[in-house]
Structure formats: structure tokens, C-alpha cells
């Protein structure tokens, strides 16, 4: 029986270009993408979480994605849930002989999957501890701090232009509990406070920009921790073109 290919992981902080790279790679090597993002699992959070769903459909053959839009806001989801769902998705993708590409920025999800976290109790959706039992190759995107901060600011501006505030207003109008949105943190906490009149538009834009930039820095700190714990990450130079980034991955895969 033919051996399964190593799993490819594409990680990086927010606004680093992960999705664009992973989708281009999937088109190049016949892959499907598993999202490792703790908020993209929720329906309706399209703009705020940067799902970039059009990227999967446009610019070439459509690319299938997994673990995006699988729950309603307010439904419980844990690291253990992700580990279980990701391993199931991996098995389904490999069963049809496609390449598995895991893409995301939630370090805890990625670490749990790659390091086979064992939880203190068996969950109600799995009667045994799960093991990935696959080889993997991890690639990372890490723009320098100045570029990262600029992209975070620009991305927020772009999302506001295409309806970020209106997205949250509609979610609340549809009956989503504002407290469930606040618990998601970052954009949605600030957005709820803006919509409810707790903060001004200026306070919202300035405060959220800084919060996103700080979050991006924490993501990088976690990825470095993953490296120290034994997960090798092949860092891709940010200034490379998309084609050169793809060539970099292929040369090491």
C-alpha cells in the first residue's frame, strides 16, 4: 500500500498571507486545506475572522476547505474538539489520495495536533486518546515587525470598508448573544462595544489596531515556543514572490 505523504502545515501570524499561499499550494499539488483557526469555525464571522472564502474559489480551480463554518456562534468548541475533527479530516483527505495542507494561526490548535496532546479525561465525542501518527513538514510566514504592524492596520481599514461593523450589527439583529461575540475576543469584543456605544469610533479604530498588532506578536511568540519544543519550522522570507514561496516549499517537501 502506498505510504501517505507528509502533512504540510502553513502557519503564521495574522495578515501574513497564509491563506493565499496555502490555496496556491493546494492548486499546485492537488491538496485540500484544513483550517486551524479558533474563530473561523463559526458561521457568520466572515469578515472579522478573515476567512477569505473567495480565495478558495477564485484564481483557479476551487480548493476544498475543512473546519470553516461548522458551528454557530455560542456553541462550545475546544482544543480537543479540533484535534478530533482535524484527524478525521486528514483521514478523509488521504482516503481520496489528496495532499493534506493544514493552514492557520491558532498555535494551540497546531501544537495539539502535531504534538499529540493527551487530555486529562476522555471526551464525550472520543473514547480514546488520539494520535496523528503522520509525518509533517511545517512552513512559517513571518514578516518583520514593521511590515506586520502595517499589514494589521491596513487589513482592519479594508475590513471596515467592506462591512465589518455591519456584519456584527446583523449578527446581533439575527439573535446572536453579544456576550458570545465578546467572548471571541479581539475584533468582536471591540465591535460589540462600538455598536453598543461603549466606545467611540476613534477609540475603536485606535484600540483595535493596537490589539491586533499585539495579538500578532503573541502568535509569533507561540510559534517560537513550538520550535523550542521540537517542531522544526521552515521560515519563508516574506519578500519572496508567491511563485518563489511555492518553489521553496516544493524544494523541502
Secondary structure, 3 states (H helix, E strand, C coil): CCCCCCEEEEEECCCCCHHHHHHHHHHHHCEEEEEECCCCCECCCCCCCCCCHHHHHCCCCCCCEECCCCECCCCCCCHHHHHHHHHHHHHHHHHCCCEEEEEECCHHHHHHHHCCCCCCCCCCCCCCCCCCCCCEEEEEECCCHHHHHHHHHHHHHHHHHCCHHHHHHHHHHCCCCHHHHHHCCHHHHHHHHHHCCCCCHHHHHHHHHHHHHHHHHHHHHHHHHHHHCCCCEEEECCCCCHHHHHHHHHHHC
